[in-house]
Amino acid sequence: MYNLQNNFNPQETEFLSGDEPIKIIPNFTLNQKLVFLNGEYGPFQPSIPIEVPLWLALTLRRQEKCQITIPVWLSVEFLQDILKEEKSRKKLSKLHPYFSEISAQLFEHAPNDINDFEKVRTLVEDIWNVRASKIREGIKDITNTTYCLSISDLTVMERELLKPYATSALKNIWLIFNSGKPIKRPNFPNQPETTTNTNTNTNTIEEEPLIEKEPETTKRTLRKFTTEDMETENN
C-alpha cells in the first residue's frame, strides 16, 4: 500500500526554519566566536549588525541581548503590495519559503522589534487567508483524469498542509471513478509498464502486469491433452 501522507507537521517545519539567516543588533560584547554544529557565529559587538540563524537570534532576543532586524518582506509596504497582487491574480505570489513559520515566531518573541506590529500581523493573516482560498479553488479542479497536481510558489507550510489532502483526494477519485478497472499509469525510464487495479473494499492499490494470467480452464485442457497424448504414444 502506498504511503500518501509522508509530510512534516507545522512544528517540524517551524524547526526547519530555525536555520534561516537573519540579522541582529547585539547589545553585548563577546570577542570570541560561538561554535555550533551548523557553524560559527561572532564575535559580537554592541550596535554592530551581524547575521545569525533564526534560532540563535530568538534565543538572544528572549534574553534581551539583541534586537532583531525584521526582514523587508515583513514590512507594511511589502505586505500591502503582496496582498494586492494576491487579490488581483489567480496564481500565487512568490513569498519567502518559511513565510508563515518565521513571521509567527517573530510575532511571538520579538513584537517590539516590528514597526506597526498590529498592522503587519493583520496583513500576514489576510495574505494567508487569500492564498488558502486560492489553493482550495485549485483543488476543486481535480477530476478522475488527474494523476498529479502542480501548484507553483507554495511556501513550505502550505505544501506540507496541502500534501495529505491532495494525495488523498487523488486516491479517492481514482477509487470512485475506476472501481474494478485497470488504470494505466505513466511509465518512467527503465521501468516496466504496469496498470493499477483499484479495490474499493480494501482501499489498497495493487499493481499487476499488463499480460493477463492464463485462465484455469485453459490450464486444465492443456494438462489433459498432454496426458492423453503421452498415453497414445506409449501404446
C-alpha positions as CSV (number, residue, x, y, z in Angstrom):
1,M,0.0,0.0,0.0
2,Y,1.3,3.5,-0.9
3,N,2.2,5.9,1.9
4,L,0.4,9.0,0.8
5,Q,0.8,11.1,3.9
6,N,4.6,11.3,4.5
7,N,4.8,15.0,5.3
8,F,6.1,17.4,8.0
9,N,3.7,18.8,10.6
10,P,3.7,22.6,11.5
11,Q,6.1,22.1,14.5
12,E,8.6,20.3,12.3
13,T,8.6,23.0,9.5
14,E,9.0,25.6,12.2
15,F,12.0,23.7,13.5
16,L,13.5,23.6,9.9
17,S,13.0,27.4,9.6
18,G,15.3,27.9,12.5
19,D,18.4,27.7,10.3
20,E,17.3,30.6,8.1
21,P,19.7,33.6,8.4
22,I,18.5,36.8,10.0
23,K,20.3,40.0,11.2
24,I,20.5,41.1,14.8
25,I,22.0,44.1,16.6
26,P,23.7,42.9,19.8
27,N,23.8,44.9,22.9
28,F,26.6,42.9,24.5
29,T,30.3,42.2,23.8
30,L,31.8,38.8,23.0
31,N,35.1,38.8,21.4
32,Q,35.2,35.1,20.7
33,K,33.1,33.1,18.3
34,L,30.2,30.9,19.3
35,V,30.8,27.4,17.8
36,F,27.8,25.2,17.0
37,L,27.3,22.1,14.8
38,N,25.9,24.2,12.0
39,G,28.6,26.9,12.0
40,E,30.5,29.6,13.9
41,Y,29.0,33.0,14.8
42,G,30.5,36.1,16.2
43,P,32.3,37.9,17.6
44,F,29.6,40.2,18.9
45,Q,29.9,44.0,19.4
46,P,27.2,46.4,20.6
47,S,25.3,48.2,17.8
48,I,27.2,46.3,15.1
49,P,24.7,44.2,12.9
50,I,25.6,40.5,12.5
51,E,23.9,37.7,10.7
52,V,23.0,34.6,12.7
53,P,20.5,31.7,12.3
54,L,16.9,32.4,13.4
55,W,17.1,30.1,16.4
56,L,20.1,31.9,17.8
57,A,18.5,35.3,17.2
58,L,15.4,34.3,19.1
59,T,17.4,32.8,21.9
60,L,19.4,36.1,22.3
61,R,16.2,38.1,22.0
62,R,14.5,36.2,24.8
63,Q,17.5,37.0,26.9
64,E,17.2,40.7,25.9
65,K,20.8,40.6,24.5
66,C,19.9,41.8,21.0
67,Q,17.4,43.5,18.8
68,I,16.2,41.6,15.7
69,T,16.3,43.4,12.3
70,I,13.0,42.5,10.8
71,P,13.2,41.2,7.2
72,V,12.0,43.6,4.4
73,W,9.3,41.1,3.4
74,L,7.6,41.7,6.8
75,S,7.3,45.5,6.3
76,V,3.9,47.1,5.9
77,E,4.7,48.3,2.3
78,F,5.9,44.9,1.1
79,L,2.9,43.1,2.6
80,Q,0.4,45.6,1.2
81,D,1.9,45.0,-2.3
82,I,1.7,41.3,-1.9
83,L,-1.9,41.3,-0.7
84,K,-2.9,43.5,-3.6
85,E,-1.1,41.1,-6.0
86,E,-2.7,38.1,-4.4
87,K,-6.2,39.5,-4.9
88,S,-5.6,40.6,-8.5
89,R,-4.3,37.3,-9.9
90,K,-5.3,33.6,-9.9
91,K,-1.7,32.3,-9.4
92,L,0.1,32.5,-6.0
93,S,2.7,35.2,-5.4
94,K,6.3,34.2,-4.6
95,L,6.9,34.5,-0.9
96,H,9.8,33.5,1.4
97,P,9.7,29.7,1.7
98,Y,9.2,30.0,5.5
99,F,6.9,33.0,5.4
100,S,4.4,31.6,8.0
101,E,6.9,30.0,10.3
102,I,9.3,33.0,10.6
103,S,6.6,35.6,10.9
104,A,4.8,33.6,13.6
105,Q,8.0,33.2,15.7
106,L,8.8,36.9,15.4
107,F,5.3,37.9,16.3
108,E,5.6,35.8,19.5
109,H,9.2,36.6,20.6
110,A,10.0,40.0,19.1
111,P,6.8,42.0,18.6
112,N,8.5,45.2,19.9
113,D,11.1,44.9,17.1
114,I,8.4,45.1,14.4
115,N,7.2,48.5,13.2
116,D,3.4,48.8,13.1
117,F,3.2,45.3,14.7
118,E,-0.6,45.0,14.7
119,K,-0.9,46.1,11.1
120,V,1.8,43.7,10.0
121,R,0.2,40.8,11.7
122,T,-3.2,41.7,10.2
123,L,-1.7,41.8,6.7
124,V,0.1,38.5,7.2
125,E,-3.2,36.9,8.2
126,D,-5.1,38.4,5.2
127,I,-2.4,37.1,2.8
128,W,-2.6,33.7,4.3
129,N,-6.4,33.6,4.0
130,V,-6.4,34.8,0.4
131,R,-3.8,32.2,-0.6
132,A,-5.7,29.4,1.3
133,S,-8.8,30.3,-0.6
134,K,-7.0,30.2,-4.0
135,I,-5.4,26.8,-3.1
136,R,-8.9,25.4,-2.2
137,E,-10.2,26.6,-5.6
138,G,-7.2,24.8,-7.3
139,I,-8.1,21.5,-5.6
140,K,-11.6,21.7,-7.0
141,D,-10.1,21.2,-10.5
142,I,-9.1,17.7,-9.6
143,T,-11.0,15.2,-11.8
144,N,-11.0,11.4,-12.4
145,T,-8.4,12.0,-15.2
146,T,-6.0,13.9,-12.9
147,Y,-2.9,11.8,-11.9
148,C,-0.8,14.7,-10.5
149,L,-1.3,18.1,-9.1
150,S,1.1,21.0,-9.6
151,I,0.8,24.4,-7.8
152,S,3.7,26.9,-8.1
153,D,5.1,29.1,-5.4
154,L,3.8,27.3,-2.4
155,T,5.5,28.0,0.9
156,V,6.9,25.1,2.9
157,M,3.9,25.3,5.3
158,E,1.3,25.4,2.5
159,R,2.9,22.5,0.7
160,E,3.0,20.3,3.8
161,L,-0.5,21.1,4.8
162,L,-1.8,20.5,1.3
163,K,0.0,17.3,0.6
164,P,-2.1,14.8,2.6
165,Y,-5.4,16.3,1.4
166,A,-4.4,16.4,-2.3
167,T,-2.9,12.9,-2.4
168,S,-5.9,11.5,-0.5
169,A,-8.3,13.3,-3.0
170,L,-6.5,11.9,-6.0
171,K,-6.6,8.4,-4.5
172,N,-10.3,8.5,-3.6
173,I,-11.2,9.9,-7.0
174,W,-9.4,7.0,-8.7
175,L,-11.2,4.6,-6.4
176,I,-14.6,6.1,-7.2
177,F,-14.3,6.5,-11.0
178,N,-12.2,3.5,-11.7
179,S,-13.6,0.8,-9.5
180,G,-12.7,-2.6,-10.8
181,K,-11.0,-1.1,-13.9
182,P,-7.3,-1.2,-14.6
183,I,-5.7,2.2,-14.6
184,K,-2.8,2.7,-17.0
185,R,-0.1,4.7,-15.1
186,P,2.6,6.7,-16.9
187,N,5.9,4.9,-17.3
188,F,9.2,6.2,-16.1
189,P,12.5,5.4,-17.8
190,N,13.8,1.8,-17.3
191,Q,10.6,0.7,-15.6
192,P,8.2,-1.9,-16.9
193,E,4.7,-0.8,-18.0
194,T,2.1,-1.5,-15.3
195,T,-1.5,-1.0,-14.6
196,T,-3.1,-0.2,-11.2
197,N,-6.1,-2.2,-10.1
198,T,-8.3,-0.5,-7.5
199,N,-10.4,-2.2,-4.9
200,T,-13.0,-0.1,-3.1
201,N,-13.5,-2.7,-0.4
202,T,-9.9,-2.8,0.9
203,N,-8.9,0.8,-0.1
204,T,-5.5,-0.6,-1.4
205,I,-3.7,-0.1,-4.7
206,E,-2.2,-3.2,-6.3
207,E,0.0,-3.3,-9.4
208,E,-0.3,-6.1,-11.9
209,P,1.5,-6.7,-15.2
210,L,-0.4,-5.9,-18.4
211,I,-0.2,-9.6,-19.5
212,E,-3.1,-11.4,-18.0
213,K,-2.7,-14.7,-16.3
214,E,-3.7,-17.8,-18.1
215,P,-7.3,-18.9,-17.3
216,E,-7.6,-22.1,-15.1
217,T,-9.9,-23.8,-17.7
218,T,-7.1,-23.5,-20.3
219,K,-4.6,-24.9,-18.0
220,R,-6.8,-28.0,-17.3
221,T,-7.4,-28.5,-21.0
222,L,-3.7,-28.4,-21.8
223,R,-2.8,-30.9,-19.0
224,K,-5.5,-33.3,-20.1
225,F,-4.3,-33.1,-23.7
226,T,-0.7,-33.7,-22.7
227,T,-1.6,-36.8,-20.6
228,E,-3.7,-38.4,-23.4
229,D,-1.1,-37.6,-26.0
230,M,1.6,-39.4,-23.9
231,E,-0.6,-42.5,-23.4
232,T,-1.2,-42.7,-27.2
233,E,2.5,-42.5,-27.9
234,N,3.2,-45.3,-25.4
235,N,0.6,-47.6,-27.0
